[in-house]
């Protein structure tokens, strides 16, 4: 039985219901997080909870739980689902009120969390790489907020899928921002680069870990604006996300990236990343 958390109760997923007047349902007025779990241990939990706190504050939503309460909630879901490798999803909306764009005067937030099996990253994508396309970044000006209002991202990702690609790499004002559901890295002249944090992109937890691991293992890396025209000239392109980890892009807009195969720096960093995960499984990091 799949168990979920909703507004203070743990209950079977099929019994969980929200009001049709919930502002998340009507207006997309809410924040979410996705946290991988390896061997029953949430991945970089404090960083995810810190980002949640920042995002809730950015949209003027009070955090309904403190960190210990969130952790206890997650542990209950993890134990119920048998531990192992899982994906935690949590969502907080402004709650139930009559439909109006302005904030309701008094309302309780809707708090939802669920836990699902986390399949390993697709081996084919990891070993052979994927194809991506570039698209104009049509999203709003606050992409650093992890809001549930994801329709632009959905449309961009679907446009990539329609063209046989795995992801859309987004361009705004002539510069790379991120993917429709990922952060972007490039390797140019031996240097690992990713766009700096700004309102134009989500500050990814995996993104930050890649930079941390690169720094700790002597890999030259830097946060730097990436002009769109560089994408046709770089040696490697990577995509990163919490659930898909690090994926090499070998074809962009129908043309090969580098030699059209996963590059040596990706192989090096992905090996380091996998080792970090194994250390996490055994509680040694």
C-alpha positions in Angstrom: 0.0 0.0 0.0 1.4 3.4 -1.0 1.2 5.8 2.0 1.2 9.6 1.7 1.1 12.5 4.1 -1.6 15.1 3.9 -2.3 17.9 6.4 -1.1 16.1 9.5 -2.3 12.6 8.5 -0.6 9.5 7.0 -3.1 7.7 4.8 -3.4 5.5 1.7 -2.7 7.4 -1.5 -6.1 6.6 -2.9 -7.8 8.2 0.1 -5.9 11.5 -0.1 -8.1 14.3 -1.3 -7.8 18.1 -1.6 -10.5 20.7 -2.0 -11.2 22.0 -5.5 -10.7 25.4 -4.0 -7.1 24.7 -3.1 -5.0 27.6 -4.4 -2.4 25.1 -5.7 -5.1 23.5 -7.9 -6.6 26.7 -9.0 -3.6 29.1 -9.3 -0.4 27.0 -9.0 0.2 28.9 -5.8 2.7 26.7 -4.1 6.2 25.3 -3.7 7.7 21.8 -4.1 10.8 19.8 -3.5 12.1 16.5 -4.7 14.6 14.7 -2.5 16.4 11.4 -3.6 16.8 8.7 -1.0 19.7 6.3 -1.2 19.7 3.2 1.0 17.0 4.8 3.2 19.0 8.1 3.7 17.7 11.4 2.2 20.3 12.9 -0.1 21.7 16.2 1.2 18.5 16.7 3.2 19.6 19.9 5.0 20.4 21.6 1.6 17.0 20.6 0.3 15.2 21.9 3.4 17.2 25.2 3.2 16.1 25.7 -0.4 12.5 24.9 0.6 12.7 27.6 3.4 14.1 30.1 0.9 11.4 29.4 -1.7 8.6 29.5 0.8 9.8 32.9 2.0 10.2 34.1 -1.5 6.4 33.6 -2.1 5.5 34.8 1.4 4.4 31.4 2.6 5.2 30.4 6.2 7.0 27.1 6.6 4.3 24.8 8.2 6.9 22.5 9.7 10.3 22.9 11.3 13.3 20.8 10.0 12.9 18.1 12.7 9.2 17.7 11.8 10.0 17.4 8.1 12.7 14.9 8.8 10.4 12.8 11.0 7.7 12.9 8.4 10.1 11.8 5.7 11.5 9.0 7.9 8.0 7.6 8.4 7.4 7.5 4.7 10.8 6.0 4.0 10.3 3.2 6.6 6.8 2.4 5.4 8.1 2.0 1.8 10.9 -0.3 2.9 13.9 2.1 2.7 16.2 1.5 -0.2 16.4 4.0 -3.1 13.3 6.3 -3.2 12.2 9.7 -4.3 10.5 12.0 -1.8 8.1 14.6 -3.1 6.7 17.4 -0.9 4.4 20.3 -1.8 3.1 23.2 0.2 0.3 25.4 -1.2 -1.3 28.5 0.3 -4.4 26.4 1.1 -8.1 26.6 0.5 -9.9 29.8 -0.2 -12.3 31.4 -2.6 -10.6 32.0 -5.9 -8.9 35.4 -5.9 -5.5 36.5 -7.0 -4.8 38.3 -3.8 -3.7 36.3 -0.7 -6.6 35.2 1.5 -6.7 36.9 4.9 -6.5 33.6 6.9 -5.9 30.1 5.5 -4.1 27.0 6.5 -1.5 25.8 4.0 -2.0 22.4 2.3 1.0 20.2 3.1 1.5 17.0 1.0 4.3 14.5 0.8 4.7 11.1 -1.0 7.4 8.6 -1.6 8.0 6.5 -4.7 10.7 4.0 -5.8 13.7 5.7 -7.4 14.9 3.7 -10.4 18.6 3.9 -11.2 19.6 6.4 -13.9 19.0 4.8 -17.3 22.2 3.0 -18.1 21.8 3.7 -21.8 21.6 7.5 -21.2 24.7 7.3 -18.9 26.8 5.3 -21.3 25.7 6.5 -24.7 24.6 10.0 -23.9 21.4 11.8 -25.0 20.3 14.4 -27.6 19.2 17.9 -26.7 17.9 20.9 -28.5 18.1 24.6 -27.7 15.0 26.7 -27.3 14.1 30.3 -26.2 13.6 30.5 -22.4 9.9 31.5 -22.3 9.6 31.2 -18.5 9.0 34.0 -16.0 11.6 36.1 -14.2 11.9 34.1 -11.0 13.1 30.7 -12.1 15.2 30.4 -8.9 11.9 29.7 -7.1 10.8 26.0 -7.2 7.2 26.7 -7.8 4.5 24.2 -8.8 3.6 26.5 -11.7 5.5 24.4 -14.3 3.5 24.8 -17.5 6.3 26.6 -19.4 8.8 23.9 -18.4 6.3 21.2 -19.5 5.8 22.9 -22.9 9.6 23.2 -23.5 10.3 19.6 -22.4 7.5 18.4 -24.7 8.9 20.3 -27.6 12.2 18.5 -27.1 10.4 15.2 -26.8 8.5 15.9 -30.0 11.8 16.3 -31.8 13.3 13.1 -30.4 15.4 14.8 -27.8 15.8 14.2 -24.1 15.9 17.8 -23.0 15.7 21.4 -24.1 18.6 23.7 -23.2 17.2 27.2 -22.7 18.6 30.4 -24.0 17.8 33.9 -22.6 19.4 37.1 -23.9 22.0 35.1 -25.8 23.1 33.1 -22.8 22.4 29.6 -21.5 20.2 29.4 -18.4 19.4 25.8 -17.7 17.4 22.8 -19.1 13.6 22.5 -18.9 14.1 20.2 -15.9 17.9 20.2 -15.3 21.0 22.3 -14.8 23.6 22.6 -17.6 27.4 22.2 -17.6 29.8 22.5 -20.4 33.5 21.6 -20.8 35.6 24.2 -22.7 39.4 23.9 -23.0 39.5 21.6 -20.0 37.5 23.9 -17.8 34.1 22.9 -16.4 31.6 25.7 -16.6 28.0 26.2 -15.4 25.9 29.4 -15.4 26.1 31.4 -12.1 23.1 31.4 -9.8 20.6 34.1 -10.6 16.8 34.5 -10.9 17.1 32.9 -14.3 17.8 29.4 -13.1 17.1 27.0 -10.2 20.0 26.6 -7.8 20.2 22.8 -8.1 21.4 20.7 -5.2 23.1 18.2 -7.6 24.6 21.2 -9.5 26.2 22.5 -6.3 27.5 19.0 -5.4 29.1 18.6 -8.8 31.0 21.9 -8.3 31.9 20.7 -4.7 33.2 17.3 -6.0 35.1 19.0 -8.8 36.8 21.4 -6.4 37.7 18.5 -4.0 39.2 16.4 -6.8 41.3 18.9 -8.6 39.0 19.5 -11.5 39.1 23.1 -12.7 35.5 24.5 -12.5 33.9 27.9 -12.5 30.5 29.5 -12.5 30.4 31.7 -15.6 27.9 33.0 -18.2 27.9 30.7 -21.2 27.1 32.4 -24.5 24.7 30.4 -26.7 27.2 30.3 -29.5 29.7 28.4 -27.3 27.4 25.4 -27.3 28.6 24.5 -30.8 32.2 24.8 -29.8 32.5 23.1 -26.5 34.0 19.6 -25.9 31.3 18.3 -23.6 27.8 19.2 -22.4 26.2 17.7 -19.3 22.7 17.9 -17.7 22.2 17.4 -14.0 19.3 16.8 -11.7 18.6 15.1 -8.4 16.9 12.1 -9.9 18.8 11.8 -13.2 22.2 12.7 -11.7 24.7 13.6 -14.5 23.9 12.9 -18.1 26.2 13.6 -21.1 24.7 15.3 -24.1 26.3 13.9 -27.3 24.0 15.5 -29.9 22.8 19.1 -29.9 20.4 20.4 -32.5 21.3 17.4 -34.7 25.0 18.0 -34.6 27.6 16.1 -32.5 29.0 17.5 -29.3 32.7 17.0 -29.4 33.3 13.6 -30.9 29.7 12.6 -30.4 30.4 10.4 -27.4 30.5 11.0 -23.6 33.6 12.9 -22.8 36.5 12.0 -20.5 35.7 14.7 -17.9 32.1 13.4 -17.7 33.5 9.9 -17.2 35.8 11.1 -14.4 33.2 13.2 -12.5 30.4 10.7 -12.9 32.7 8.0 -11.3 33.4 10.4 -8.5 29.7 11.1 -8.1 28.9 7.4 -8.0 31.5 6.9 -5.3 30.0 9.7 -3.3 26.6 8.0 -3.5 28.1 4.7 -2.3 29.7 6.4 0.6 26.4 8.0 1.4 24.7 4.6 1.4 27.2 3.4 4.0 27.0 6.6 6.0 30.6 7.6 5.5 30.0 11.2 4.2 
